[in-house]
């Protein structure tokens, strides 16, 4: 099924979340093709610096999805 034939409003919340996950996964394969503004790049650099210094905790994408799905129930 091509993306043009998907009627997003007909998808269940779980199907939409799976679509988001699939889209995110496809973009993460080639991060260099995702356009960023200078402000977004600076914010990403700042957050990565915090993670590397141990000043922030990241949440794995799978955990984020679990939390969102729990809120839907």
C-alpha positions in Angstrom: 0.0 0.0 0.0 1.4 3.4 -1.0 1.3 6.3 1.4 -1.0 8.2 -0.9 -3.7 5.6 -0.4 -3.7 5.7 3.4 -6.7 7.4 4.9 -5.2 8.4 8.3 -8.6 9.3 9.9 -9.8 5.7 9.3 -6.9 4.2 11.3 -7.2 3.3 14.9 -4.9 5.0 17.4 -2.8 1.9 17.6 -2.5 1.8 13.8 -1.5 5.4 13.8 1.2 4.9 16.4 2.6 2.0 14.4 2.6 4.2 11.3 4.5 6.9 13.2 7.0 4.3 14.4 7.4 3.0 10.9 7.9 6.5 9.5 10.4 7.3 12.3 12.3 4.1 11.6 12.5 4.9 7.9 13.8 8.4 8.6 16.3 7.2 11.2 17.9 5.0 8.5 19.0 8.2 6.7 19.1 11.1 9.2 21.1 13.3 6.8 18.0 13.7 4.6 15.9 15.2 7.3 16.1 19.0 7.0 16.8 20.9 10.2 16.7 24.6 11.0 19.8 26.1 12.7 17.8 26.4 15.9 16.8 22.7 15.8 20.4 21.7 15.1 21.6 23.8 18.1 18.9 22.3 20.4 19.9 18.8 19.3 23.6 19.5 19.9 22.7 21.0 23.4 20.7 17.9 24.3 23.4 15.5 23.1 26.0 17.4 25.1 23.7 17.0 28.2 23.4 13.2 27.6 27.1 12.8 27.1 27.8 14.7 30.3 25.3 12.5 32.2 23.0 15.5 33.0 19.9 14.1 31.2 18.3 10.8 30.8 17.0 9.7 27.5 13.9 7.5 27.0 14.0 4.7 24.4 11.4 5.1 21.6 9.9 1.7 22.6 9.2 3.0 26.1 7.7 6.2 24.7 5.3 4.2 22.6 4.4 2.0 25.6 3.6 5.0 27.7 1.4 6.5 25.0 -0.4 3.3 24.4 -1.0 2.9 28.2 -2.6 6.4 28.3 -5.0 5.4 25.5 -6.4 2.4 27.5 
